[in-house]
């Protein structure tokens, strides 16, 4: 039983309808900074329209109060409001801190976040939000006596509150319909910023998607077989697909960025850079399964993809050995049916300074010996940690920190934008080193293995532009920085001969617009895997294969 507070701090007893009204008012005023800021940006406050802002607040207050009134019963109200306050305080932190919008994809990201990623997000400011906006008002709520009526009278009062709320909603909506309808229609992103409705609706959508996902597995490419290019080949082949993380195309110096973030790749003979490639989504949970799927961005559904075969399944069906090495938070179901390895627990001090967290060079550990012993034609996927934020500084060792000062915290508001960009660009220089080292390794083994590397980042990142950070913004509203991704390729001379790759042709076409939709069909075409699942129109190698 909670101890009684001192007499001078005894809170007055309140009726439940006042509790709900105060709680909703608190949430709207103190936990919705991004919503009101965005509303002021699209509808600047003037002496002529200030009443419309008052009306907007009153409308939201009446609407949310109506909903909460239906839950305002003994043994329900306090626990539900406590959950609402605690959850909203956390959501408010991430929205204020990183400018994120809350939709079903963001909920999926939260559900699938692993402990290492959570560790990067824990800051003193987060705990301050939780304490001031969640714990403290919850404590006050439990200290406030609630004067309940008999069940019948309580139900009657609630009907009256609902009626008054409905009347207020109707009057305000009719009076300001043109203004509200115009803003809502032209700025649909506002619904992703209003707490607590945004995360409640997003969670509901996420759960519905999970429940309606197909329970049966649908294989694709069951007719897959290797074509004529595989006959009379002198050596085994290794095709390495490197999945980057959070890399921005406009921060690759190969694409004209002012800083030299690709000093080693720029020196690699035979490298092909594709500067106009776009992602399928803005978060790993979407982009990663989408880029290996045959569905394409326009038809992609995460739950549908989970119950459906993908590129790796088709390659394995054709007879190729397929392996997945992961230095990230998992393959999101892509590698579920192929051999896979999590390298984050590797005992290599130089590559793994923290338990359960390794630098990306760990992906190359032992790869030379594997190449020496390669006895099957293989497709190897390396899933990088890349530039995963907000702890960009931890994604590169000291030797690659060319840009200083760095932002040395996950609490990005404590850093200048220059520091944030410095730490992000340093992570790209390290990615440059890992990719270049992989090419050097494949080149060194060219006398015994025909090698190729295809690098493609899953999505980009916001670095403070328009006060937006990280990624995961709904695709419709996401800036290009979250969707424009880098892609580079390299093929050994033997690989080019074996698979008829015309490098000069690819270089000439490298400036054309491509997307992650091309990966599935391009890899099948490159490796001459014959199947009805293949679409030549989406094969970027098709015009450049002899």
RAGI-V309759 format. One record per backbone hydrogen bond with DSSP energy under -1.0 kcal/mol. NH is the residue of the N-H (numbers start at 1). CO is the residue of the C=O. If there is no record, write none. Layout:
BEGIN
nh={NH,NH}
co={CO,CO}
END
This chain:
BEGIN
nh={9,10,14,19,20,21,22,23,24,25,26,27,28,29,30,31,36,37,38,39,40,41,42,43,52,54,55,56,57,58,59,60,61,62,63,64,65,66,67,68,69,70,71,72,73,76,77,80,81,82,83,84,85,86,87,88,89,90,91,92,93,94,95,96,97,98,99,102,107,108,109,110,111,112,118,119,120,127,128,129,130,131,132,133,135,136,138,139,140,141,142,143,144,147,148,154,155,156,157,158,159,160,161,162,163,164,165,166,167,168,169,170,171,172,173,174,175,176,180,181,182,183,184,185,186,187,190,191,192,193,198,200,201,202,203,204,205,206,207,208,209,210,211,212,218,224,225,227,230,231,238,239,240,241,242,243,244,249,251,252,255,256,257,261,266,267,268,271,272,274,278,279,286,287,288,290,291,293,305,306,308,309,311,314,315,316,317,318,319,320,321,323,324,325,326,327,334,336,338,341,343,346,348,351,352,354,357,359,362,363,364,365,367,370,371,372,373,374,378,379,380,381,382,383,384,387,388,392,394,395,400,401,402,407,412,414,415,420,421,422,423,424,425,426,427,428,429,430,431,432,433,434,435,436,437,438,439,440,441,442,443,444,445,446,448,449,450,452,453,454,455,456,457,458,460,461,462,464,467,468,469,470,472,477,478,482,483,484,485,488,489,490,492,496,497,498,499,501,502,506,507,508,509,512,514,516,518,522,523,524,525,526,527,528,529,530,534,538,539,544,545,546}
co={6,7,145,15,16,17,18,19,20,21,22,23,24,25,26,27,32,33,34,35,36,37,38,39,49,50,51,52,53,54,55,56,57,58,59,60,61,62,63,64,65,66,68,69,71,73,73,76,77,78,79,80,81,82,83,84,85,86,87,88,89,90,91,92,93,94,95,192,103,104,105,106,107,108,114,115,116,123,124,125,126,127,128,129,130,131,134,135,136,137,138,139,140,14,146,150,151,152,153,154,155,156,157,158,159,160,161,162,163,164,165,166,167,168,169,170,171,172,176,177,178,179,180,181,182,183,187,188,189,190,194,196,197,198,199,200,201,202,203,204,205,206,207,208,307,221,530,528,227,228,450,378,452,380,454,382,456,484,248,249,252,253,252,259,262,264,265,268,489,487,514,483,283,283,284,286,287,290,301,302,305,218,292,310,311,312,313,314,316,315,377,379,339,381,341,383,331,333,335,324,326,343,346,348,348,357,354,351,359,360,361,362,364,366,367,368,369,371,237,321,239,323,241,325,243,245,385,390,391,392,397,398,400,419,410,411,412,416,417,418,419,420,421,422,423,424,425,426,427,428,429,430,431,432,433,434,435,436,437,438,439,440,441,443,445,445,236,238,490,240,488,242,486,244,482,481,470,468,464,465,98,462,282,474,474,479,480,480,277,455,272,453,451,492,493,494,495,496,544,502,503,504,505,509,276,278,515,518,519,520,521,522,523,525,524,225,531,535,536,541,542,500}
END
